Structures are given as C-alpha cells and as structure tokens.
C-alpha cells in the first residue's frame, strides 16, 4: 500500500502532506512542495518523480491543480502505472490514477484535501484516511498523522508498512520535513520524531531561522540549561 494525503489550512496558511507505504523511502519518492508551488504526491507501481516536480512547476506559474495534473500526466506513455495528487497554492486539488494501478487504487477529495492510494486492502482505506484528517483536532502535522493511522487501522497493507513521511510548509515557518525510511513501526516512529522535532531545544532553534515572511531573521539562539 502507498497512501498519501495533501491538505491546506486556510487559517494558518500551511500546506501539509503525509504518506506511508510497504516499501522503502516513501518520503523521498512521493512528497514534494513549498508554499509558493503547493504540494505533490507522485506514486504508483512505477512512480515518476518527474511528475511530482513537473506539476509543482506548473502550479507555481499559476496553473490550477487539475490542469497541472492533466498537463503532466497526458503525454506520458507510462501513465497507466502511475498515480499523482496535487494541491495548488490556493488549496485546489487534482489527481490521476493510471488504469493499470494495482487495486484497490483511487483518490478522494474534500475542500483543500486530496487523498490518493494504490495497493490498498479496499477503497475504505481512502475514506478512513480522509475522515481521519477531517475529524482530527490539533495542528496540521497532528491531523496528518491521525489520517495515516486511520488508514492503517482501516486495513492498510498485507505486506505491512516500512516507511512513512511528513512534510509541512508555510510562509511563516521553516519547513518541517520528517522521514522514516525503513522501520517495522514507521507510523509510531514518525509520531515520535514529530514530537522530538516540535518540542525542546530543536523547536526553540527552528523558530529563529529565516522564513519566506522573514527572510533576514537572524536572532541568536542559545541552548538553555
């Protein structure tokens, strides 16, 4: 199973993506993005990282997510084996699932959210992932982690999960990009890594580095204790 979710929070202006799979290095293969381009999730049995970057280039130039997805996927002779989801800077969503994607394979959307998956135990996993995000409380990363756990609980993958990743970007904060590339318990490990990255000295330091809204920020940081 590979399942991914991309979401936009209009209240905070943050964009978030998360993914998990029964293979290695899902973060490196699937998730890409930044606040000026939006986010992409390129996956499938023969995923194309070129799709992931190509759709971001188009959305950064002002193309909507659905049109950007169509422009990237249509010319590719290998598109039947690939899947793509996109979230543009305005929160619009687009997706494509190739005809030869390993079932269950499909996508779900809600305003500002798109979920895509393949090699799922059933399409109920997609619904669980989407509802897990919509029903969750807390920050963007906490809601994304809840979505991945809900997807796993709904059936997940008979192979088990081996990797998981989280990407959260926004104009007012540094990027949060966390990856568990190989683990028997990737969702638990990703949750723990998120906790470590958002508390303590690391989080104190991260709040001082430059952002798009404060590109010259240079406040000295000193570890306490």
C-alpha positions as a Markdown table, in Angstrom:
| # | Residue | x | y | z |
|---|---|---|---|---|
| 1 | Unk | 0.0 | 0.0 | 0.0 |
| 2 | Unk | 1.0 | 3.5 | -0.7 |
| 3 | Unk | -1.4 | 6.1 | 0.6 |
| 4 | Unk | -0.8 | 9.9 | 0.7 |
| 5 | Unk | -2.7 | 12.9 | 1.8 |
| 6 | Unk | -2.2 | 16.6 | 0.9 |
| 7 | Unk | -4.0 | 19.4 | 2.7 |
| 8 | Unk | -4.2 | 23.2 | 3.0 |
| 9 | Unk | -5.2 | 25.0 | 6.2 |
| 10 | Unk | -6.5 | 28.5 | 5.3 |
| 11 | Unk | -6.4 | 29.7 | 8.9 |
| 12 | Unk | -2.7 | 29.2 | 9.3 |
| 13 | Unk | -1.7 | 29.3 | 5.6 |
| 14 | Unk | 0.2 | 26.0 | 6.0 |
| 15 | Unk | 0.3 | 23.1 | 3.5 |
| 16 | Unk | 0.9 | 19.6 | 4.7 |
| 17 | Unk | 1.5 | 16.2 | 3.2 |
| 18 | Unk | 1.9 | 12.7 | 4.6 |
| 19 | Unk | 2.5 | 9.3 | 3.1 |
| 20 | Unk | 3.2 | 5.7 | 4.1 |
| 21 | Unk | 3.9 | 2.5 | 2.2 |
| 22 | Unk | 5.0 | -1.1 | 2.4 |
| 23 | Unk | 8.3 | -0.3 | 0.7 |
| 24 | Unk | 11.3 | 1.9 | 1.5 |
| 25 | Unk | 11.8 | 5.7 | 1.4 |
| 26 | Unk | 8.3 | 6.9 | 0.8 |
| 27 | Unk | 9.2 | 10.5 | 1.6 |
| 28 | Unk | 11.9 | 10.7 | -1.0 |
| 29 | Unk | 9.8 | 9.2 | -3.7 |
| 30 | Unk | 6.4 | 10.6 | -3.1 |
| 31 | Unk | 6.2 | 14.0 | -1.3 |
| 32 | Unk | 7.4 | 17.4 | -2.7 |
| 33 | Unk | 6.4 | 21.0 | -2.4 |
| 34 | Unk | 6.8 | 24.5 | -1.0 |
| 35 | Unk | 4.4 | 27.4 | -0.1 |
| 36 | Unk | 4.8 | 29.1 | -3.5 |
| 37 | Unk | 4.1 | 26.0 | -5.6 |
| 38 | Unk | 1.8 | 23.8 | -3.4 |
| 39 | Unk | 2.3 | 20.1 | -2.8 |
| 40 | Unk | 2.5 | 17.0 | -4.9 |
| 41 | Unk | 2.4 | 13.2 | -4.2 |
| 42 | Unk | 3.7 | 11.1 | -7.1 |
| 43 | Unk | 3.3 | 7.3 | -6.5 |
| 44 | Unk | 2.3 | 4.0 | -8.1 |
| 45 | Unk | 4.0 | 0.8 | -9.1 |
| 46 | Unk | 6.4 | 2.7 | -11.3 |
| 47 | Unk | 6.3 | 6.2 | -9.8 |
| 48 | Unk | 7.6 | 9.2 | -11.7 |
| 49 | Unk | 9.4 | 11.8 | -9.6 |
| 50 | Unk | 9.3 | 13.9 | -12.8 |
| 51 | Unk | 5.5 | 14.1 | -12.3 |
| 52 | Unk | 6.0 | 15.4 | -8.8 |
| 53 | Unk | 8.3 | 18.2 | -9.8 |
| 54 | Unk | 6.6 | 19.0 | -13.1 |
| 55 | Unk | 3.2 | 19.6 | -11.5 |
| 56 | Unk | 4.8 | 21.9 | -8.9 |
| 57 | Unk | 6.5 | 24.0 | -11.7 |
| 58 | Unk | 3.1 | 24.5 | -13.4 |
| 59 | Unk | 1.2 | 25.3 | -10.2 |
| 60 | Unk | 3.9 | 27.8 | -9.2 |
| 61 | Unk | 3.4 | 29.5 | -12.6 |
| 62 | Unk | -0.4 | 29.8 | -11.8 |
| 63 | Unk | -1.9 | 26.7 | -13.3 |
| 64 | Unk | -4.6 | 25.1 | -11.2 |
| 65 | Unk | -4.0 | 21.7 | -9.7 |
| 66 | Unk | -6.5 | 19.8 | -12.0 |
| 67 | Unk | -5.0 | 21.4 | -15.2 |
| 68 | Unk | -1.4 | 20.9 | -13.9 |
| 69 | Unk | -2.1 | 17.2 | -13.3 |
| 70 | Unk | -3.7 | 16.8 | -16.8 |
| 71 | Unk | -0.7 | 18.6 | -18.4 |
| 72 | Unk | 1.9 | 16.4 | -16.7 |
| 73 | Unk | 0.1 | 13.0 | -17.0 |
| 74 | Unk | -1.4 | 13.1 | -20.5 |
| 75 | Unk | 1.9 | 12.9 | -22.6 |
| 76 | Unk | 3.5 | 10.1 | -20.5 |
| 77 | Unk | 3.2 | 6.7 | -22.3 |
| 78 | Unk | 3.8 | 5.0 | -18.9 |
| 79 | Unk | 1.0 | 6.8 | -17.1 |
| 80 | Unk | -1.1 | 3.7 | -16.7 |
| 81 | Unk | 1.3 | 2.5 | -14.0 |
| 82 | Unk | 1.4 | 5.8 | -12.1 |
| 83 | Unk | -0.6 | 7.9 | -9.7 |
| 84 | Unk | -0.4 | 11.7 | -8.9 |
| 85 | Unk | -2.1 | 14.0 | -6.5 |
| 86 | Unk | -1.6 | 17.8 | -6.3 |
| 87 | Unk | -2.6 | 20.7 | -4.1 |
| 88 | Unk | -2.1 | 24.2 | -5.6 |
| 89 | Unk | -1.3 | 27.3 | -3.6 |
| 90 | Unk | -5.0 | 28.3 | -3.5 |
| 91 | Unk | -6.0 | 25.0 | -2.0 |
| 92 | Unk | -7.3 | 23.5 | -5.2 |
| 93 | Unk | -6.8 | 19.8 | -5.7 |
| 94 | Unk | -6.2 | 17.5 | -8.7 |
| 95 | Unk | -5.4 | 13.8 | -9.1 |
| 96 | Unk | -4.8 | 11.0 | -11.6 |
| 97 | Unk | -4.8 | 7.2 | -11.2 |
| 98 | Unk | -3.5 | 5.1 | -14.0 |
| 99 | Unk | -5.6 | 2.4 | -15.5 |
| 100 | Unk | -3.1 | -0.3 | -14.6 |
| 101 | Unk | -2.6 | 0.8 | -11.0 |
| 102 | Unk | -2.6 | -2.1 | -8.6 |
| 103 | Unk | -6.1 | -2.2 | -6.9 |
| 104 | Unk | -7.6 | -1.0 | -4.8 |
| 105 | Unk | -6.4 | 2.3 | -6.3 |
| 106 | Unk | -8.3 | 5.6 | -6.3 |
| 107 | Unk | -8.5 | 9.0 | -4.8 |
| 108 | Unk | -10.8 | 11.1 | -2.5 |
| 109 | Unk | -11.2 | 14.8 | -2.1 |
| 110 | Unk | -12.7 | 17.4 | 0.2 |
| 111 | Unk | -12.2 | 21.2 | 0.1 |
| 112 | Unk | -8.5 | 21.7 | 0.4 |
| 113 | Unk | -7.7 | 18.0 | 0.8 |
| 114 | Unk | -6.8 | 15.2 | -1.5 |
| 115 | Unk | -6.1 | 11.5 | -0.6 |
| 116 | Unk | -4.6 | 9.0 | -3.1 |
| 117 | Unk | -3.7 | 5.4 | -2.7 |
| 118 | Unk | -2.9 | 2.2 | -4.5 |
| 119 | Unk | -2.4 | -1.5 | -3.5 |
| 120 | Unk | -5.0 | -0.8 | -0.7 |
| 121 | Unk | -6.8 | -3.6 | 1.0 |
| 122 | Unk | -10.0 | -1.8 | -0.1 |
| 123 | Unk | -11.2 | 1.7 | -1.1 |
| 124 | Unk | -12.4 | 2.1 | 2.5 |
| 125 | Unk | -8.8 | 2.9 | 3.4 |
| 126 | Unk | -9.1 | 6.1 | 1.4 |
| 127 | Unk | -12.3 | 7.1 | 3.1 |
| 128 | Unk | -10.8 | 6.4 | 6.5 |
| 129 | Unk | -7.7 | 8.5 | 5.7 |
| 130 | Unk | -9.8 | 11.4 | 4.6 |
| 131 | Unk | -12.2 | 11.2 | 7.6 |
| 132 | Unk | -9.3 | 10.7 | 10.0 |
| 133 | Unk | -7.9 | 14.1 | 8.9 |
| 134 | Unk | -11.2 | 15.9 | 8.8 |
| 135 | Unk | -12.2 | 14.6 | 12.3 |
| 136 | Unk | -8.8 | 15.1 | 14.0 |
| 137 | Unk | -8.0 | 18.1 | 16.3 |
| 138 | Unk | -4.7 | 19.8 | 16.7 |
| 139 | Unk | -2.0 | 21.1 | 14.4 |
| 140 | Unk | -1.6 | 20.3 | 10.7 |
| 141 | Unk | 1.0 | 17.6 | 11.3 |
| 142 | Unk | -1.0 | 16.1 | 14.2 |
| 143 | Unk | -4.0 | 15.8 | 11.9 |
| 144 | Unk | -2.0 | 14.3 | 9.1 |
| 145 | Unk | -0.5 | 11.7 | 11.4 |
| 146 | Unk | -4.1 | 10.9 | 12.6 |
| 147 | Unk | -5.1 | 10.4 | 9.0 |
| 148 | Unk | -2.3 | 7.9 | 8.3 |
| 149 | Unk | -3.1 | 5.9 | 11.5 |
| 150 | Unk | -6.8 | 5.8 | 10.4 |
| 151 | Unk | -5.8 | 4.5 | 7.0 |
| 152 | Unk | -3.7 | 1.8 | 8.6 |
| 153 | Unk | -6.4 | 0.8 | 11.0 |
| 154 | Unk | -8.9 | 0.5 | 8.2 |
| 155 | Unk | -7.0 | -2.3 | 6.5 |
| 156 | Unk | -3.6 | -1.0 | 5.5 |
| 157 | Unk | -1.4 | -3.4 | 3.6 |
| 158 | Unk | -0.9 | -7.1 | 3.9 |
| 159 | Unk | 2.8 | -6.5 | 3.4 |
| 160 | Unk | 2.9 | -4.3 | 6.4 |
| 161 | Unk | 4.3 | -0.8 | 6.4 |
| 162 | Unk | 8.0 | 0.0 | 6.1 |
| 163 | Unk | 8.3 | 3.8 | 5.7 |
| 164 | Unk | 6.4 | 7.0 | 6.4 |
| 165 | Unk | 6.9 | 10.7 | 5.9 |
| 166 | Unk | 5.5 | 14.1 | 6.8 |
| 167 | Unk | 6.0 | 17.4 | 5.0 |
| 168 | Unk | 4.6 | 20.7 | 6.3 |
| 169 | Unk | 5.4 | 24.1 | 4.7 |
| 170 | Unk | 4.2 | 27.7 | 5.0 |
| 171 | Unk | 5.4 | 31.2 | 4.6 |
| 172 | Unk | 5.7 | 32.0 | 8.3 |
| 173 | Unk | 7.5 | 28.8 | 9.4 |
| 174 | Unk | 10.5 | 26.8 | 8.3 |
| 175 | Unk | 9.7 | 23.5 | 6.5 |
| 176 | Unk | 9.0 | 20.5 | 8.6 |
| 177 | Unk | 10.2 | 17.5 | 6.6 |
| 178 | Unk | 10.4 | 14.2 | 8.5 |
| 179 | Unk | 11.1 | 10.8 | 7.1 |
| 180 | Unk | 11.2 | 7.2 | 8.4 |
| 181 | Unk | 12.8 | 5.4 | 5.5 |
| 182 | Unk | 12.9 | 1.9 | 7.0 |
| 183 | Unk | 11.2 | 0.6 | 10.1 |
| 184 | Unk | 8.9 | -2.2 | 11.3 |
| 185 | Unk | 6.8 | 0.5 | 13.0 |
| 186 | Unk | 7.1 | 3.6 | 10.8 |
| 187 | Unk | 3.9 | 5.4 | 11.9 |
| 188 | Unk | 4.9 | 5.1 | 15.6 |
| 189 | Unk | 8.4 | 6.2 | 14.8 |
| 190 | Unk | 7.2 | 9.2 | 12.7 |
| 191 | Unk | 4.9 | 10.2 | 15.5 |
| 192 | Unk | 7.9 | 10.1 | 17.9 |
| 193 | Unk | 10.1 | 12.0 | 15.5 |
| 194 | Unk | 7.4 | 14.7 | 15.1 |
| 195 | Unk | 7.3 | 15.1 | 18.9 |
| 196 | Unk | 11.0 | 15.5 | 19.1 |
| 197 | Unk | 11.1 | 18.0 | 16.3 |
| 198 | Unk | 8.4 | 20.2 | 17.7 |
| 199 | Unk | 9.4 | 20.3 | 21.4 |
| 200 | Unk | 12.6 | 21.2 | 23.3 |
| 201 | Unk | 15.8 | 22.9 | 22.0 |
| 202 | Unk | 15.3 | 21.8 | 18.4 |
| 203 | Unk | 11.9 | 23.5 | 18.2 |
| 204 | Unk | 13.2 | 26.6 | 20.0 |
| 205 | Unk | 16.0 | 26.9 | 17.4 |
| 206 | Unk | 13.7 | 26.3 | 14.4 |
| 207 | Unk | 11.6 | 29.2 | 15.4 |
| 208 | Unk | 14.6 | 31.6 | 14.8 |
| 209 | Unk | 15.6 | 30.6 | 11.3 |
| 210 | Unk | 14.6 | 32.6 | 8.1 |
| 211 | Unk | 11.2 | 32.1 | 6.5 |
| 212 | Unk | 9.6 | 33.5 | 3.4 |
| 213 | Unk | 7.8 | 36.1 | 5.5 |
| 214 | Unk | 11.0 | 36.9 | 7.5 |
| 215 | Unk | 13.9 | 36.1 | 5.1 |
| 216 | Unk | 16.6 | 38.0 | 7.1 |
| 217 | Unk | 15.8 | 36.7 | 10.5 |
| 218 | Unk | 19.0 | 36.2 | 12.4 |
| 219 | Unk | 18.2 | 36.2 | 16.1 |
| 220 | Unk | 21.0 | 34.5 | 18.1 |
| 221 | Unk | 20.0 | 31.2 | 19.7 |
| 222 | Unk | 21.4 | 29.9 | 22.9 |
| 223 | Unk | 20.6 | 26.5 | 24.4 |
| 224 | Unk | 19.1 | 26.7 | 27.8 |
| 225 | Unk | 20.4 | 24.5 | 30.7 |
